[in-house]
Structure formats: structure tokens, C-alpha cells
Amino acid sequence: MRRKVQLQTESEVNTVTDLWVQHLIQRIIVEQLEIPHRLQAKLLHQTLEKGKK
């Protein structure tokens, strides 16, 4: 006897992980730019502030 079973998972929203991954990607992109380190830091700080809002 065979039974057909359908499994489903509920999507999970993890805002902390999403924010961390976004920051990591932004940091990689900013590091690829050929700009002074102070400007890189300023850009990353601004993106973090926008992410908190």
C-alpha cells in the first residue's frame, strides 16, 4: 500500500541574517571601489544607518 505525502515548509524571515548579508555584500562592493579608506568607512556607515530605519 502506497500513500502519497506532501511536505511543505514555512518560510522563515530572519531580519538579522538579512541585514548581515546585505552589509557583507555592501562592504565587498565598497572595498572594490578605488577610493580612500575614510570615504569607504563613511559609505558603509551611511548604509548601516539606512538599514536601521
KAJOJO-V187522 format. One record per backbone hydrogen bond with DSSP energy under -1.0 kcal/mol. CO is the residue of the C=O (numbers start at 1). NH is the residue of the N-H. E is the energy in kcal/mol with one decimal. If there is no record, write none. Layout:
BEGIN
<<CO | NH | E> <CO | NH | E>>
END
This chain:
BEGIN
<<14 | 18 | -2.2> <15 | 19 | -2.4> <16 | 20 | -2.3> <17 | 21 | -2.6> <18 | 22 | -2.3> <19 | 23 | -2.4> <20 | 24 | -2.3> <21 | 25 | -2.4> <22 | 26 | -2.5> <23 | 27 | -2.5> <24 | 28 | -2.2> <25 | 29 | -2.3> <26 | 30 | -2.8> <27 | 31 | -2.4> <28 | 32 | -1.0> <33 | 35 | -1.5> <36 | 40 | -2.1> <37 | 41 | -2.6> <38 | 42 | -2.1> <39 | 43 | -2.4> <40 | 44 | -2.4> <41 | 45 | -2.4> <42 | 46 | -2.3> <43 | 47 | -2.1> <44 | 48 | -2.0> <45 | 49 | -2.2> <46 | 50 | -2.1> <47 | 51 | -1.9> <48 | 52 | -1.3>>
END
